[in-house]
Amino acid sequence: MDDGVNEAGLDAVRLKIDRVDRQLVRLLAARKDLVETAARIKRYPRYVVDADRNEAVLENVRRCAAEFGLPQAFAERVWRFQTELWIRHQLDLMVRESGEIPYAGNMSASREQGLRTR
Ligand SMILES: C=C(O[C@@H]1C=C(C(=O)O)C=C[C@H]1O)C(=O)O
């Protein structure tokens, strides 16, 4: 780079970004284990999507975002997208572990509940 860009400063901040990413991945892996436990408790695909719980999760995340200085709209978009991925993950897990076929109703239900990224 040119134009007097502080390359050493950029390298240093990127190192910190990589460290934060490592922590984020660790936390997501911990969430994955819990989401899988929830899936095993639910047992059936028809119980995977829970609109009330999705809303409660979003409300909690908005509160945390305000607390930690993350823009709420940003947090909300990440969580809506994430929730869709977790729902898919649970359905995939059920298929893997029980051979149960998830019916299309689940994903269309999640779309109706506004879980798609907009
Ligand atoms: C993990 C669950 O399953 C789904 C995924 C959720 C999540 O990722 O937070 C929340 C509700 C459900 O739609 C759950 O019911 O708690």
The ligand as a MOL file (V3000), in Angstrom:
LIG
                    3D

  0  0  0     0  0            999 V3000
M  V30 BEGIN CTAB
M  V30 COUNTS 16 16 0 0 0
M  V30 BEGIN ATOM
M  V30 1 C -32.0900 -23.8670 19.5570 0
M  V30 2 C -33.4270 -23.8780 19.4110 0
M  V30 3 O -34.0240 -24.0860 18.1570 0
M  V30 4 C -34.2520 -23.0530 17.2050 0
M  V30 5 C -33.0730 -22.1790 17.1330 0
M  V30 6 C -32.9450 -21.1460 18.0240 0
M  V30 7 C -31.6270 -20.4740 18.2450 0
M  V30 8 O -30.7030 -20.7010 17.4510 0
M  V30 9 O -31.4910 -19.7150 19.2400 0
M  V30 10 C -34.0620 -20.7320 18.7740 0
M  V30 11 C -35.2860 -21.3020 18.6170 0
M  V30 12 C -35.5410 -22.3370 17.5980 0
M  V30 13 O -36.1700 -21.7460 16.4850 0
M  V30 14 C -34.3440 -23.7220 20.5560 0
M  V30 15 O -35.5340 -24.0320 20.4120 0
M  V30 16 O -33.8830 -23.2870 21.6210 0
M  V30 END ATOM
M  V30 BEGIN BOND
M  V30 1 2 1 2
M  V30 2 1 2 3
M  V30 3 1 2 14
M  V30 4 1 3 4
M  V30 5 1 4 5
M  V30 6 1 4 12
M  V30 7 2 5 6
M  V30 8 1 6 7
M  V30 9 1 6 10
M  V30 10 2 7 8
M  V30 11 1 7 9
M  V30 12 2 10 11
M  V30 13 1 11 12
M  V30 14 1 12 13
M  V30 15 2 14 15
M  V30 16 1 14 16
M  V30 END BOND
M  V30 END CTAB
M  END
